[in-house]
Amino acid sequence: MLNPLDHYFEQKDEPIKSCLQYLRLLLTGYDNVTEHWKYGMPFYYHKGKMFCYLWIHKKIHQPYIGLVDGNKIDHEDLLQEKRARMKILLINHFEDIPAEKIKSILEKAFALRS
């Protein structure tokens, strides 16, 4: 029996599944980042505080990283939409994952926590 986190990733269809699994490994590879099941989605905490989450955009069906304090980060690829505090980074699952861009944005988000 899979736990809710593993089930979330396993039930997705390719290529979204592989994209989300890559993002999961990337996030959990950072020091002081832990994975939790919160609000019915994979949530990632940094030093015990909510940091980001992984989800699928309801309208365009693309995976994204939602950054909890994204409103404090200025980056052209982050979308606020109707969110007050969060911004999201859409990931096109039909293209190569922009790993360097993701890491750069995550580093900006980590810097807010220091």
C-alpha positions in Angstrom: 0.0 0.0 0.0 1.4 3.3 -1.1 1.5 6.3 1.2 -0.5 9.4 -0.1 2.7 11.1 -1.4 3.9 8.1 -3.4 0.3 7.5 -4.7 0.1 11.1 -5.9 3.1 10.6 -8.1 2.3 7.1 -9.2 -1.2 7.8 -10.4 -0.1 10.5 -12.9 0.3 9.7 -16.6 3.5 10.2 -18.6 5.1 12.6 -19.3 3.7 14.5 -16.4 4.7 11.7 -14.0 8.3 11.8 -14.9 8.4 15.6 -14.8 6.9 15.6 -11.3 9.2 12.8 -10.1 12.2 14.8 -11.3 11.0 17.9 -9.4 10.4 15.8 -6.3 14.0 14.5 -6.4 15.4 17.9 -7.1 13.6 19.4 -4.1 14.3 16.6 -1.6 18.0 16.8 -2.7 18.4 20.1 -0.9 19.6 20.3 2.7 16.9 21.0 5.2 14.0 20.3 2.7 11.5 17.8 3.8 8.4 16.4 2.0 5.0 16.3 3.5 1.4 15.6 2.4 -0.5 18.7 3.2 -3.7 20.2 1.7 -4.0 17.0 -0.5 -0.7 17.7 -2.3 3.1 17.2 -2.0 4.4 20.1 0.1 8.0 20.9 0.7 9.2 22.5 3.9 12.5 24.3 4.3 13.9 24.4 7.9 10.4 23.5 9.2 8.5 26.2 7.3 6.3 25.8 4.2 8.4 26.5 1.2 6.8 25.2 -2.0 4.5 22.5 -3.5 4.0 20.6 -6.7 0.7 20.6 -8.6 -0.9 20.5 -12.0 -2.4 23.7 -13.4 -6.1 23.1 -13.8 -6.6 25.0 -17.1 -3.5 24.3 -19.1 -2.7 20.9 -17.5 1.0 21.6 -16.9 2.9 20.7 -13.8 4.2 23.6 -11.7 6.2 24.5 -8.6 4.2 26.8 -6.3 6.4 29.0 -4.2 4.9 30.0 -0.9 6.6 33.4 -0.7 6.8 33.8 -4.5 5.3 37.3 -4.3 8.7 38.4 -2.9 10.6 37.0 -5.9 11.0 39.0 -9.1 11.5 36.6 -12.0 9.9 36.9 -15.5 8.8 33.2 -15.5 7.0 33.3 -12.2 3.2 33.8 -12.5 1.1 35.2 -9.7 -2.4 34.8 -11.4 -5.0 35.4 -8.7 -2.8 34.3 -5.8 -1.9 36.8 -3.1 1.3 35.2 -1.6 2.2 32.4 -4.0 3.7 32.5 -7.5 4.1 29.5 -9.7 6.7 28.3 -12.2 5.0 26.3 -15.0 7.0 23.4 -16.4 6.4 22.3 -19.9 6.4 18.5 -19.6 6.9 18.1 -23.4 10.3 19.8 -23.4 13.5 19.4 -21.5 13.1 20.5 -17.9 14.9 23.8 -17.4 16.9 22.6 -14.4 19.2 25.6 -14.2 16.3 28.1 -14.3 14.5 26.1 -11.6 17.6 25.9 -9.4 18.2 29.7 -9.8 14.6 30.5 -8.7 14.8 28.1 -5.8 18.1 29.7 -4.7 16.3 33.1 -4.6 13.5 31.5 -2.6 16.0 29.9 -0.1 17.7 33.3 0.2 14.4 34.8 1.5 14.6 32.4 4.4 18.1 33.3 5.5 
